[in-house]
Amino acid sequence: MKIIRAGNIININSKTISVKLDLKNGQVCFCNYTNSLLLAEKQGGLQFIPVKDSTTNTFKISQVFELKNNEAKVIRLWNSNVI
């Protein structure tokens, strides 16, 4: 595995997949070994919404990705981070 930082972009590369993280806006995308896009986070698609679970402060996390055919998929993680 190789990790390269170029400005605001961090690239994490293996033999089969690469992940690009934009430190400025938090967007992430995944490419295959030929650098063809597999999955990209929609701009503004990441949300951390504060919620209270009983007596615990936590977050509802929503992350929206766009596939190559512009079909949107939503991955939701509930109560993933506890303060």
SEKE-908234 format. One record per residue (C-alpha): residue in one letter; x, y, z. Coordinates in steps of 0.2 Angstrom, whole numbers. Layout:
BEGIN
  residuo     xx     yy     zz
        A      X      Y      Z
...
This chain:
BEGIN
  residuo     xx     yy     zz
        M      0      0      0
        K      6     18     -4
        I      0     34      3
        I      3     50     -6
        R     -2     68     -1
        A     -3     81    -15
        G    -10     97     -8
        N    -27     94     -1
        I    -28     77     -9
        I    -23     61      0
        N    -22     45    -11
        I    -21     28     -4
        N    -16     15    -17
        S    -15     -4    -17
        K    -13    -16    -31
        T    -32    -17    -34
        I    -40     -1    -27
        S    -36     17    -24
        V    -45     29    -12
        K    -44     48    -14
        L    -49     60      0
        D    -51     78     -2
        L    -45     86     14
        K    -53    103     10
        N    -71     97      8
        G    -70     79     15
        Q    -76     70     -2
        V    -70     53     -5
        C    -70     42    -21
        F    -64     25    -25
        C    -56     19    -41
        N    -50      2    -47
        Y    -33     -3    -52
        T    -34      5    -69
        N    -40     21    -61
        S    -58     20    -67
        L    -70     27    -55
        L    -80     15    -45
        L    -89     25    -32
        A    -89     44    -28
        E    -96     54    -14
        K   -108     67    -20
        Q   -102     85    -16
        G   -110     90      1
        G   -116     72      3
        L   -109     69     20
        Q   -119     75     35
        F   -117     73     54
        I   -133     78     63
        P   -132     79     82
        V   -146     68     91
        K   -149     62    108
        D   -151     44    111
        S   -160     42    127
        T   -147     51    138
        T   -132     50    126
        N   -127     63    114
        T   -122     56     98
        F   -124     59     79
        K   -134     52     64
        I   -122     51     50
        S   -128     51     32
        Q   -117     49     17
        V   -123     50     -1
        F   -113     42    -16
        E   -115     43    -34
        L   -112     28    -45
        K   -105     29    -63
        N   -123     28    -70
        N   -128     43    -59
        E   -139     32    -48
        A   -138     38    -30
        K   -135     26    -16
        V   -137     32      3
        I   -127     23     17
        R   -134     28     34
        L   -125     24     50
        W   -135     28     66
        N   -128     33     82
        S   -110     29     76
        N   -101     42     86
        V   -104     46    104
        I    -97     62    112
